[in-house]
Amino acid sequence: MQRFRTSSSTIEDDLSRAINRVGGNERPDGIHVFVDSSNIAIGFAEALKRARGIDKNEFTKLPPLAYHSLALIMERGRGVAKRVLVGSSRDNVRLDYMYEAAQCGYEVSALERVEKFKEAKESDIEKYKRLGANGNITSSGSGGEAPLNAFKTVTEQGVDEILHMKMLESMVDTDYPSTMVVATGDAAVAEYSSGFLKNVERALERGWKVELVAWKRSMSYAYRDKAFAKKWAGQFTIVELDDFQEELLGIYTKGPRTFDASNFV
C-alpha cells in the first residue's frame, strides 16, 4: 500500500498558494494594517539569536522573513481596507520580503537610506579610537560641516513619518472607526512627527480599536504602561510575535534583489 504520494509541486507553487490565501479579501469597512518593516525585521533577527544562543552583538545577516506568515498573523482572515508597509533600502536593493508583501496586496514603500552626521557619545569616541577610526570623528567649523564629535552614519529617514501620515489618512478618510493593526514596537517621537504612540492614541480617541503587533523585547514599555492599558481596555490589544518566530522564518527566499518597480504598488 502506498502511504505517501510524490508531489510535482515546487516551493514556488506552495508559496504562491500561501500568498493567495492572504491577499485579496478587501472590504471598505475592513481593518487597516500598517507595518514598520525595519522594526519587525530587526526584532525578528534578535529573537532568533536569543532562541539559538547567539550573542546579540554578533554580526549576522538579517534572516529571511516569510511575509505571508506575518500577514496571516496580522490579518487573521478578516476583511482588509488598507495594507501598508514602509521600510528602507540601500543601493537600490530591496529585501525579499518586500516583494512578497507586494504580492500579498500591500502598498510597499522602500526609501533609500541617507547619510547623516550623528553626535557621538563618549563611548562611541572611545570605540573609534580603539579601532583607529579617528577620521570619522569630526570637529565643528564653518557652516555645513559636522558638529563637534560627530560621526557619519547611514540611516533611515522619513520611514516612520510616512506610516504616521498613512495612519492619519485612515482616521480622516474613514467614515466609521474600524480596527487598526500597527506592526511596530517603537513609541519614540520621530524626527519629523510625534511618533507611533501619539498616533495610536489619536486613533483610540477617535473610537478605533488598535492591535499592536510586535516582538516582546523590541516593544516600548509605554505600550505596557498600566495606566495606558487601563484607559484603553477593550480597545487596545498587543499581539506578541515571539511564539511564531520559527513559522516566520522564510527558508525559501531568494535574498536581496535590485529594485523592480513592476512589483510595487
Stockholm file with secondary structure:
# STOCKHOLM 1.0

chainA/1-265         MQRFRTSSSTIEDDLSRAINRVGGNERPDGIHVFVDSSNIAIGFAEALKRARGIDKNEFTKLPPLAYHSLALIMERGRGVAKRVLVGSSRDNVRLDYMYEAAQCGYEVSALERVEKFKEAKESDIEKYKRLGANGNITSSGSGGEAPLNAFKTVTEQGVDEILHMKMLESMVDTDYPSTMVVATGDAAVAEYSSGFLKNVERALERGWKVELVAWKRSMSYAYRDKAFAKKWAGQFTIVELDDFQEELLGIYTKGPRTFDASNFV
#=GR chainA/1-265 SS CCCCCCCCCCHHHHHHHHHHHHSCCEEEEEEEEEEEHHHHHHHHHHHHHHHTTCCTTSCCCCCCBCHHHHHHHHHTTCCEEEEEEEEEEBTTEECHHHHHHHHTTCEEEEEECEEEEEECCHHHHHHHHHTTCGGGCBCCCSTTSCCTTEEEEEECCSHHHHHHHHHHHHHHHCSSCCEEEEECCCCSCCSSSCCHHHHHHHHHHTTCEEEEEECGGGSCGGGGCHHHHHHTTTTEEEEECGGGTTTTBCTTCCCCEECCGGGCC
#=GC SS_cons         CCCCCCCCCCHHHHHHHHHHHHSCCEEEEEEEEEEEHHHHHHHHHHHHHHHTTCCTTSCCCCCCBCHHHHHHHHHTTCCEEEEEEEEEEBTTEECHHHHHHHHTTCEEEEEECEEEEEECCHHHHHHHHHTTCGGGCBCCCSTTSCCTTEEEEEECCSHHHHHHHHHHHHHHHCSSCCEEEEECCCCSCCSSSCCHHHHHHHHHHTTCEEEEEECGGGSCGGGGCHHHHHHTTTTEEEEECGGGTTTTBCTTCCCCEECCGGGCC
//
